[in-house]
């Protein structure tokens, strides 16, 4: 398995760039860094697929104009659903992408890497990126094979809420059963009206039968 650049970049950005997104809470800041880190790293992978030699040259000699071009492209995509304001999003995207290229350049220079080994390293990041971001990230950077990879987190019910829901279910079921019992035992009104008439008719039949016997 390839070295995990995804988490490595996040940790390094958080410590080496304390001024980045400092106006947000710790949780919000990490969320935005993780999103943009996945966005730009995924874009680097899709760019590599189209032209490995060009991107390898960009890693060896990072170009500011190329970095700004990629940042602007990512932030202007209609699929980009980042909650950050557009100008800030573009600036942060540019900074993080620049940081990633510089880290890869240092790795390439000190680790005796070449185009093939960097390619294997980048390909290996797909596994590390899987499940790490929402689908809008992958539709924006075109790493579409990762769409749907993030698990859906279901909200856990507290014990109190679970018991309340259970009690409501039992209560509703009991009320339904009581209604059924009432329907089963209740005598219809029409039966109460007809009952005396039936009794009189039966009485007359008995009298007629007795008269025939003794007549």
Backbone as a ProteinNet text record, in pm:
[ID]
protein_1_A
[PRIMARY]
XXXXXXXXXXXXXXXXXXXXXXXXXXXXXXXXXXXXXXXXXXXXXXXXXXXXXXXXXXXXXXXXXXXXXXXXXXXXXXXXXXXXXXXXXXXXXXXXXXXXXXXXXXXXXXXXXXXXXXXXXXXXXXXXXXXXXXXXXXXXXXXXXXXXXXXXXXXXXXXXXXXXXXXXXXXXXXXXXXXXXXXXXXXXXXXXXXXXXXXXXXXXXXXXXXXXXXX
[TERTIARY]
84.4	0	88.3	48.9	126.9	119.6	223.2	224.4	102.3	39.1	-83.9	-52.5	-55	-33.3	-153.6	-270.9	-394.4	-386.2	-363.9	-355.1	-225.7	-120	8.5	-6.3	-67.3	-85.8	-171.4	-279.9	-369.6	-294.7	-219.4	-145.6	-40.3	29.3	134.1	75	-35.9	-100.7	-148.1	-206.6	-256.6	-143.5	-27	83.8	171.5	193.9	284.2	216.8	83.8	11.8	-95.5	-52.7	-149.4	-237.8	-192.1	-271.8	-385.2	-379.1	-478.9	-611.7	-716.9	-851.8	-855.2	-771.3	-760.3	-884.5	-970	-1090.7	-1201	-1181.3	-1281.9	-1246.8	-1345.5	-1319.3	-1224.9	-1169.5	-1076.2	-1142.1	-1267.3	-1338.2	-1370	-1415.2	-1447	-1321.2	-1213.5	-1087.3	-1038.9	-1042.2	-997.8	-1088.8	-1219	-1314.6	-1282.4	-1259.5	-1230.6	-1095.8	-997.7	-866.1	-877.4	-951.3	-969.3	-1040.8	-1144.3	-1218.6	-1129.5	-1057.4	-976.7	-854.8	-800.9	-689.6	-731.9	-851.3	-903.6	-935.3	-986.8	-1022.5	-900.4	-793.5	-675.2	-591.7	-581.7	-506.2	-575.7	-708.3	-783.6	-767.3	-763.5	-743	-604.1	-505.5	-370.1	-366.5	-441.1	-446.3	-513.6	-625.2	-694.3	-612.4	-540.3	-452	-337.8	-287.1	-178.2	-224.5	-346.9	-399	-397.9	-420.3	-425.1	-286.2	-193.4	-59.9	44.7	89.1	183.5	312.1	368.1	494.8	479.4	372.5	348.4	335	257.5	235.3	362.3	438.3	565.8	659.2	658.5	738.7	688.1	556.1	499.1	539.9	555.1	600.4	747.9	827.9	971	996.8	911.6	929	791.3	737.9	604.2	593.7	488.4	466.4	345.8	365.5	260	137.3	158.9	46.3	-37.7	28.5	-42.5	-124.3	-66.2	-134.4	-259.5	-246.9	-361.1	-468.5	-426	-520.2	-603.7	-537.9	-608.5	-702.4	-654.6	-736.9	-861.6	-844.8	-960.2	-1056.7	-1003	-1088.4	-1173.8	-1112.4	-1184.5	-1291.3	-1260.4	-1354	-1467.9	-1454.5	-1560.8	-1652	-1622.4	-1707.4	-1842.4	-1949.4	-2082.9	-2102	-2025.8	-2037.5	-1975.9	-1893.3	-1824.3	-1923.8	-1946.9	-2046.5	-1982.7	-1859.6	-1792.1	-1869.1	-1871.5	-1939.9	-1854.4	-1729	-1640.8	-1678.3	-1662.4	-1685.4	-1591.8	-1639.4	-1564.1	-1420.1	-1397.2	-1259.5	-1167.9	-1220	-1140.8	-1116.5	-1216.4	-1202.3	-1091.6	-1088.3	-986.6	-846.8	-836.4	-705.7	-654.6	-744.3	-705.4	-675.2	-753.1	-728.6	-591.1	-557.4	-426.6	-314.1	-328.9	-225.4	-204.5	-314	-303.3	-245.8	-287	-233.1	-83.5	-44.7	97.9	176.4	121.2	186.2	205.7	102.8	111.3	222.1	228.4	331.3	471.1	487	618.1	659.8	564.2	594.2	633	562.2	594.8	729.9	761.8	892.5	1004.4	984.9	1085.4	1101.3	988.9	992.2	1064.7	1036.8	1100	1251.6	1290.5	1432.1	1513.9	1455.5	1532.5	1517.1	1416.4	1390.8	1427.2	1505.2	1546.3	1427.9	1319.9	1201.8	1213.6	1126.1	1116.4	968.5	940	800.6	719.3	775	700.7	671.5	769	747	649	654.3	557.5	418.2	412.4	283.3	222.3	301.2	251	206.4	280	244.8	109.6	89.4	-36.3	-152.8	-131.7	-236.7	-279.5	-181.5	-211	-294.3	-302.3	-379.3	-529.6	-570.5	-714	-775.1	-701.9	-750	-759.1	-664.4	-665.4	-771.6	-803.4	-906.6	-1047.3	-1062.3	-1194.3	-1264.5	-1386.2	-1466.3	-1433.1	-1340.4	-1294.1	-1367.2	-1452.4	-1517.1	-1653.3	-1732.5	-1864.9	-1852.6	-1960.7	-1957.1	-1926.1	-1960.2	-1934.6	-1784.7	-1702.2	-1556.8	-1515.9	-1569.5	-1528.4	-1589.3	-1708.7	-1764.3	-1693.2	-1636.4	-1564.4	-1426.6	-1354.1	-1219.1	-1216.6	-1337.6	-1355.5	-1297.6	-1275.7	-1233.7	-1361.3	-1439.8	-1578	-1589.7	-1481.8	-1492	-1509.1	-1485.6	-1501.2	-1638.9	-1724.8	-1860.3	-1930.9	-1996.9	-2068.5	-1981	-1852.3	-1761.9	-1770.1	-1825	-1831.7	-1949.6	-1925.4	-2035.3	-2138.9	-2266.1	-2373.7	-2382.3	-2359.1	-2360.6	-2503	-2560.4	-2695.3	-2689.1	-2780.4	-2784.3	-2828	-2749.6	-2781.2	-2885.6	-2988.6	-3089.1	-3039.6	-3068	-3032.6	-3124	-3085.1	-3166.7	-3303.1	-3305.9	-3432.3	-3524.5	-3468.2	-3548.3	-3599.1	-3513.8	-3553.3	-3668.8	-3661	-3766.3	-3896.9	-3885.5	-4005	-4075.2	-3994.9	-4051	-4117	-4052.8	-4107.5	-4240.1	-4245	-4367	-4482.2	-4451.5	-4555	-4611.7	-4522.3	-4565.6	-4658	-4620	-4701.2	-4836.1	-4837.2	-4960.6	-5055.1	-5001.9	-5083.7	-5143	-5063.6	-5110.1	-5221.7	-5207.4	-5307.8	-5439.6	-5430.2	-5550.7	-5622.8	-5545.3	-5603	-5674.4	-5614.8	-5673.3	-5802.2	-5805	-5924.8	-6041	-6013	-6117.3	-6173.9	-6084.7	-6130.6	-6220.4	-6185.1	-6264.7	-6403.7	-6412.9	-6542	-6629.4	-6568.9	-6644.5	-6699.3	-6621.9	-6663.5	-6779.1	-6784.5	-6884.8	-7006	-6999.5	-7110.5	-7227.6	-7350.2	-7472.4	-7529.5	-7559.2	-7613.7	-7747.2	-7780.8	-7905.6	-8027.1	-8015.8	-8132	-8170.6	-8070	-8099.6	-8183.1	-8158.2	-8234.6	-8380.7	-8407.2	-8544	-8620.6	-8557.4	-8623.4	-8644.3	-8562	-8564.1	-8703.9	-8782.3	-8918.5	-9013.2	-9003	-9092.4	-9069.4	-8943.5	-8909.9	-8965.4	-8953	-9000.8	-9151.9	-9227.8	-9373.7	-9412.3	-9339.5	-9370.9	-9349.9	-9240.6	-9214.3	-9323.4	-9371.8	-9477.4	-9607	-9645.1	-9766.7	-9754.1	-9636.3	-9618	-9638.3	-9588.4	-9606.8	-9751.3	-9828.2	-9970.3	-10048.1	-10019.6	-10090.7	-10066.1	-9943.2	-9910	-9985.4	-9999.3	-10070.9	-10219.8	-10275.5	-10419.1	-10447.5	-10352.8	-10375.3	-10371	-10288.6	-10277.2	-10405.6	-10459.6	-10576.6	-10707.9	-10700.8	-10823.1	-10900.2
-119.7	0	125.2	222.9	346.2	428.4	508	599.1	691.1	715.1	794	943.6	999.7	1144.3	1224.5	1164.2	1235.7	1289	1198.2	1240.1	1316.7	1278.8	1348.8	1496.6	1525.2	1663.3	1740.4	1679.3	1746.8	1784.7	1689.3	1715.5	1824.2	1819.9	1918.4	2057.6	2065.7	2195.1	2256.3	2173.9	2224.6	2282.2	2219.7	2264.2	2369.8	2357.5	2449.7	2578.1	2577.2	2696.2	2735.6	2777.4	2810.7	2930	3014.7	3132.8	3098.8	2979.9	2940.2	2907.3	2981.3	2959.7	2972.1	3057	3068.5	3129.3	3193.8	3256.5	3156.6	3031.9	2928.4	2846.2	2772.3	2683.5	2572.5	2502.4	2394.5	2288.3	2255.1	2152.1	2199.6	2325.3	2379.7	2390.7	2437.7	2454	2320.7	2217.4	2085.2	2033.1	2056.7	2012.2	2076.2	2207.1	2276.6	2233	2213.9	2169.5	2029.8	1940.7	1804.8	1807.2	1891.7	1901.1	1948	2058.6	2116	2028.8	1965.2	1871.9	1757.8	1702.2	1595.5	1648.4	1771.7	1832.8	1850.8	1907.7	1936.3	1811.4	1721.8	1599	1512.7	1506.7	1433.1	1495.1	1628.7	1696.9	1667.2	1661.7	1628	1488.4	1395.4	1258.3	1255.7	1327.5	1327.3	1401.6	1506	1576.4	1484.4	1407.4	1313.6	1211.4	1165.7	1066.6	1120.7	1248.8	1308.4	1336.2	1373.6	1408.7	1388.7	1266.1	1237.6	1320.2	1333.7	1405.4	1552.5	1614.5	1756	1775.6	1689.7	1704.9	1670.5	1576.3	1544.8	1665.6	1736.1	1858.5	1966.9	1973.5	2071.2	2038.1	1910.2	1870.1	1906	1882.2	1913.4	2063.2	2138.1	2283.8	2349.4	2360.7	2418.6	2557.7	2576	2701.5	2773.6	2898.1	2973.6	2992	3015.8	3036.4	2908.6	2794.1	2666.4	2643.2	2673.7	2656	2743.5	2869.6	2960.7	2915.5	2863.5	2814.7	2698.6	2603.6	2488.2	2533.7	2623.9	2672.4	2742.8	2826.5	2898.3	2801.6	2705.1	2606.5	2530.2	2486.4	2409.4	2492.7	2617.4	2700.6	2756.7	2753.6	2805.5	2695.9	2572.4	2462.2	2467.4	2446.9	2451.3	2340.3	2231.8	2118.9	2149.8	2254.1	2286.1	2341	2267.4	2302.9	2349.5	2395.8	2441.3	2556.2	2556.3	2662.7	2788.3	2782.2	2898.6	3002.3	3131.1	3235.8	3215.6	3246.3	3219.8	3275	3403.8	3454.2	3379.5	3351.3	3278.9	3135.6	3073.8	2936.5	2928.4	3022.5	3021.1	3040.3	3131.5	3158.4	3037.5	2975.1	2858.2	2739.1	2720.3	2612.4	2628.1	2751.1	2778.5	2746.9	2787.5	2763.7	2615.1	2541.6	2398.1	2322.5	2358.3	2291.7	2320.3	2444.5	2481.4	2401.1	2388.4	2311.8	2165.6	2106.3	1966.5	1947.3	2038.6	2027.4	2042.3	2134.2	2152.2	2029.5	1967.6	1846.3	1731.8	1719.9	1615.7	1641.7	1768.3	1803.3	1762.5	1793.5	1756.9	1604.7	1535.1	1388.7	1334.8	1393.6	1349.8	1374.9	1490.8	1528.8	1447.2	1416.8	1350.3	1198.3	1148.5	1004.7	930.9	996.3	932.8	876.8	956.3	912.7	950.6	890.1	924.5	928.5	947.1	957.8	834.7	716.3	592.8	575.8	605.6	587.7	692.5	814.9	916.6	878.7	821.5	776.3	669.3	573.3	469.2	528.9	628.2	694.7	764.2	836.3	908.3	811.3	706	606.4	543.8	523.9	464.1	551.7	682.3	773.6	757.6	695.8	676.5	593.6	492.3	409.2	489.2	579	661	771	816.2	919.5	862.2	734.8	672.2	687.7	738.3	753.7	876.4	960.6	1073.7	1204.7	1208.1	1334.7	1310.4	1418.2	1411.6	1403.4	1362.7	1338.7	1463.8	1583.4	1703.7	1722.6	1671.9	1680	1602.4	1482.3	1394.3	1438.2	1496.7	1547.2	1675	1749.4	1871.9	1841.2	1747.8	1717.6	1600.2	1547.5	1441.2	1305.8	1286.2	1154.4	1075.8	1052.1	1006.7	863.5	786.5	649.8	645	759.3	764.8	814	846.5	887.9	774.8	809.8	710.8	633.3	669.9	593	634.6	753.9	799.2	732.6	667.1	600.6	701.2	658.3	742.3	718.8	824.8	814.2	835.4	732.6	743.5	797.8	890.8	952	848.8	836.2	739.2	796.9	717.6	760.3	737.5	833.8	816.7	711.3	658.4	558	615.7	742.2	806.1	817.8	859.3	873.8	737.9	635.5	501.2	448.8	470	423.6	498.4	628.7	708.7	658.1	629.4	579	442.8	357.4	224.3	235.4	323.3	339.9	393.1	484.1	536.9	425.7	339.2	229.5	135	102.1	12	74.9	206.3	277.5	280.1	307.3	311.2	173.6	71.3	-65.7	-104.2	-60.4	-92.4	-21.6	105.5	180.8	114.6	69.1	2.1	-126.9	-200.6	-326.1	-298.8	-191.7	-156.4	-123.9	-51.5	-17.5	-143.2	-237.8	-363.6	-440.5	-442	-512.7	-451.1	-319	-250.3	-284.1	-286.3	-318.1	-460	-551.3	-691.3	-714.8	-646.9	-677.3	-585.7	-475.6	-380.9	-439.5	-429.5	-478.7	-368.5	-396.2	-293	-240.9	-114.6	-51.1	-118.5	-156.5	-218.2	-350.6	-421	-551	-531.7	-420.7	-393.6	-363.1	-297.9	-263.5	-387.7	-475.9	-593.4	-703.6	-702.7	-812.5	-836.9	-736.4	-763	-820	-771.2	-820	-968.8	-1008	-1148.8	-1234	-1181.2	-1255.6	-1275.4	-1171.8	-1181.9	-1284	-1281.2	-1375.1	-1518.5	-1541.4	-1677.4	-1719.4	-1624.3	-1654.8	-1694.3	-1623.5	-1655.8	-1792.3	-1824.4	-1955.9	-2067	-2044.1	-2145	-2162	-2047.5	-2052.5	-2128.6	-2100.1	-2164.6	-2315.8	-2355.5	-2496.8	-2566.7	-2498.5	-2559.6	-2576	-2476.3	-2482.1	-2596.8	-2622.7	-2732.4	-2868.7	-2875.1	-3001.2	-3029.6	-2926.1	-2949.6	-2914.4	-2867.3	-2827.1	-2946.1
0	0	0	-81.7	-93.2	35.5	57.5	172.6	166.3	281.7	288.7	285.1	164.7	150.1	197.4	195.3	230.3	373.5	468.5	608.6	635.8	568.3	585.7	550.2	435.7	393.4	493.8	540.1	635.5	762.2	817.2	941.1	921.2	808.3	781.5	757.7	688.6	664.4	795.7	881.2	1009.1	1094.9	1093.2	1178	1111.9	981.7	913.6	866.3	858.7	812.5	914.4	1032.5	1137.9	1103.5	1011.3	973.6	877.6	817.9	719.1	786.9	752.6	807.3	959.4	1014.7	1160.4	1225.1	1145.1	1200.8	1232.1	1192.5	1217.2	1341.3	1391.7	1504.4	1459.1	1555.3	1524.3	1436.8	1469	1393.2	1251.8	1239.1	1107	1021.4	1083.3	1009.7	953.8	1036.7	990	879	893.1	790.9	655.9	655.2	529.3	471	557.5	509.3	446.9	513	460	325.3	313.5	188.2	73.8	97.5	-10.3	-39.8	61.9	40.9	-52	-27.6	-114.2	-253.8	-258.1	-386.2	-476.3	-422.4	-503.3	-531.4	-433.9	-456.9	-562	-554.1	-655.3	-793	-797.9	-925.5	-981.9	-894.7	-938.5	-1002.4	-943.5	-996.2	-1133.6	-1148.2	-1277.8	-1384	-1344.3	-1437.7	-1482.8	-1389.6	-1421.4	-1525.6	-1513.7	-1608.8	-1751.9	-1767.1	-1900.7	-1957.2	-1867.8	-1918	-1807.3	-1786	-1676.9	-1684.4	-1800.1	-1812.7	-1774.5	-1818.1	-1785.2	-1634.2	-1570.3	-1425.8	-1348.4	-1398	-1331.1	-1337.1	-1449.2	-1461	-1365.7	-1348	-1254.1	-1110.2	-1080.5	-946.5	-927.8	-1029.4	-1018.7	-1017.7	-1089.3	-1096.8	-1085.2	-962.9	-944.8	-1007.7	-1084.8	-1155.8	-1095.5	-1056.7	-988.7	-1078	-1205.2	-1296.4	-1310.7	-1315.8	-1324.7	-1197.3	-1083	-954.3	-948	-989.9	-988.9	-1087.9	-1200.5	-1302.3	-1247.6	-1182.3	-1124.9	-1012.2	-926.9	-815.1	-866.7	-968.1	-1024.7	-1092	-1162.3	-1229.4	-1127.6	-1019.2	-917.8	-847.4	-818.6	-741.8	-826.1	-957.2	-1043.3	-1096.8	-1064.4	-1109.5	-1037.8	-1114.8	-1055.9	-953	-964.7	-870.6	-734.4	-726.5	-601.3	-498.9	-391.7	-290.8	-159.3	-165.7	-43.7	19.9	153.7	227.6	239.9	199.4	209	103.4	135.7	34.9	-83.2	-201.3	-324.6	-323.2	-290	-290.7	-193.8	-74.7	23.7	-21.3	-80.7	-129.9	-234.3	-325.9	-430.7	-371.4	-275.2	-213.3	-134.4	-58	22.3	-68.9	-173.5	-269.1	-332.7	-369.6	-428.7	-330.7	-206.1	-105.2	-79.7	-67.3	-38.2	-157	-277.2	-396.1	-410	-383.6	-388.1	-284.7	-166.7	-59.7	-102.4	-162	-205.6	-310	-407.3	-510.6	-451	-357.3	-292.9	-213.2	-145	-68.5	-162.2	-273	-370	-436.3	-460.7	-516.9	-420.9	-292.5	-192.1	-184.7	-189.4	-187.2	-310.1	-424.4	-549.5	-546.6	-493.9	-493.1	-393.8	-277.7	-171.3	-172.6	-246.1	-241.4	-367	-454.6	-580.9	-658.8	-665.1	-739	-885.3	-965.9	-1107.2	-1144.9	-1271.2	-1315.3	-1275.9	-1294.5	-1265.2	-1116.8	-1031.7	-887.9	-832.8	-886.2	-844.7	-893.5	-1011.2	-1063.6	-973.7	-930	-840	-707.4	-660.4	-534.5	-546.8	-655.8	-675.8	-696.8	-773.2	-793.5	-661.2	-572.7	-442.6	-351.8	-383.7	-298.2	-317	-426.1	-449.6	-337.1	-294.3	-183.2	-54.2	-33.1	88	82.4	-36.7	-52.9	-41.8	-71.9	-71.9	63.3	59.6	181.3	263.2	215.4	295.4	266.7	164.5	128.7	66.4	64	2.2	-150.2	-213.4	-357.9	-440.8	-389.5	-469.6	-493.8	-402.6	-421.1	-547	-560.4	-671.5	-804.5	-802.1	-927.7	-971.4	-875.4	-909.5	-967.5	-904.5	-955.7	-1054.3	-1085.9	-1186.4	-1145	-1015.4	-966.9	-935	-1039.8	-1020.7	-969.7	-977.3	-926	-774.2	-708.6	-563.3	-519.9	-616.1	-579.5	-504.7	-395.2	-315.7	-219.6	-209.9	-123.6	22.7	48.6	187.7	257.8	371.8	443.3	491.2	490.3	542.8	692.9	768.9	915.1	963.8	1024.7	1078.9	1220.5	1248.6	1381.3	1484.2	1590.6	1694.8	1790	1818.5	1914.5	2056	2143	2283.3	2344.1	2461.2	2529	2563.2	2608.3	2645.4	2524.8	2410.6	2289	2240.9	2251.9	2209.2	2295.1	2427.9	2517.8	2492.5	2464	2436.4	2311.1	2208.1	2082.4	2103.4	2184.8	2213.6	2288.6	2388.2	2467.4	2382.3	2290.1	2201	2112.6	2065.1	1980.1	2056.6	2181.3	2264.3	2293.4	2326.1	2358.5	2239.5	2119.9	1999.5	1969.2	1991.2	1966.2	2063.4	2191.2	2293.1	2262.3	2218.7	2183	2065.2	1970.1	1853.8	1895.3	1988.9	2036.8	2112.5	2196.4	2272.2	2179	2071	1974.5	1910.7	1877.6	1817.3	1913.7	2044.4	2144.5	2155.7	2154.7	2165.1	2046.5	1928.1	1807	1812.1	1869.9	1873.8	1969.9	2085.3	2187.2	2181.2	2109.7	2107.6	2028	2087.3	2021.2	1934.2	1809	1720.4	1770.8	1744.3	1788.6	1726.6	1597.7	1530.9	1595	1652.6	1715.7	1841.1	1913.4	2035.9	2003	1886.5	1847	1802.1	1727	1670.1	1774.6	1878.1	1976.2	2035.5	2083.7	2138.9	2034.8	1910.2	1804	1779.6	1775.4	1756.1	1870.2	1993.1	2110.4	2103.5	2059.7	2049.3	1942.7	1831.3	1723	1767.7	1840.7	1891.7	1989.1	2072.8	2170.7	2099.4	1996.6	1921.3	1854.8	1807.4	1745.7	1848.4	1968.9	2074.2	2112	2121.1	2158.3	2050.9	1923.9	1813.4	1816.9	1852.1	1853.8	1964.9	2081.7	2195.8	2162.4	2096.3	2063.2	1966.9	1875.3	1781.4	1853.9	1955.1	2029.8	2105.3	2172.7	2257.9	2186.4	2063.3	1994.7	1938
[MASK]
+++++++++++++++++++++++++++++++++++++++++++++++++++++++++++++++++++++++++++++++++++++++++++++++++++++++++++++++++++++++++++++++++++++++++++++++++++++++++++++++++++++++++++++++++++++++++++++++++++++++++++++++++++++++

